[in-house]
Amino acid sequence: MVNTHTWTVAEAKAKFSEVLDKAQNEGPQRITRHGRTTAMVIAAKEWDSRAERKGTLAEFFASSPLRSAGLKPHRLNMKLKNPEL
């Protein structure tokens, strides 16, 4: 399980270098304002691995569990208006 430490905005501002170090070495760091999470600080390496594209959109749809659900999409017979630019 990922260790997440929680910081208030004031703590995070005062100890920003420590927040960054902990994000790098210990996992995501949660920043709160008035008791509510407002931001997360995560290591760039972790962000890159999570944001990395895995496969194509076609592969995503092909592997969807809804593919065999028997859904039958239909088109609406509507004429679209030409927007005035």
N, C-alpha and C positions, 0 to 999 in steps of 0.2 A: 504494500500500500504506500502511496506517495505521502510524504510528510508535508503538510501545509501549515505554515506558521501564519498567524494573523497579526497585523499591525494596524494601529490607527493611523490616520493621515499624518498627524503630528509626529508619531514615532517614526513613520516611514521617511518623512522629510528630514528629521534629525539624524537618522541612521541610514541614509540612502545607500551608502557603500555596503553596509552590512546586509541590507535587503537584497542587493544585487548578488553579493557573495553567497548568501543562503539560497537564493533562487538557482544559482549555478551549481551549488554543491548538495543541497538538501531537497530541492523541489520547489514547486510553485509557492509564492508568498501572496497572501490575501491582504488587501488594503481595505479598511472599512471607514465609513463616515457615518456618524450618528448610529452606529451599531449595524449598519447594512454594508454588505460587500459592494464596493464601487469599482475595484480593479484587481487584477491579478498580475503579478510580475513573474514571468517564467524565463528560463534560460533560452537564449537564441537557438541553441542546438535542439532543445526540446520543441520549440515552436516550429522550426524548420522540418523536423521529422513528422510533426502532426499535420502541418499544412501541405506537405508533399503530396502531389497528385498521384494517385494510385490507379492506373488504368484510364481508359477513355470513358466518355459518357455512354457510348454504345455498349461497352462492357458492363457498366453499372446497370443499365436498363436490362441487359440480357441476363444478368444474375439476380435480378429482383425477384423476391418471392411472389410478387403480384403478377408476374408474367404468366403463371399458370392458374390465375384466379378466375379466369373466364370473363373478365371485364371487356365490354365492347364499347369503345369510345365512338361517339358520333359527332358529326359537325353540325353546328348551328347554321341554319340558312338565313344569314343576315348579311346585309350589305353594309360595309364599313364606310363611314363618312370620311371625306378627304379633309384633313386638318388644314386650317389656314395658318400659314407661317408668317 
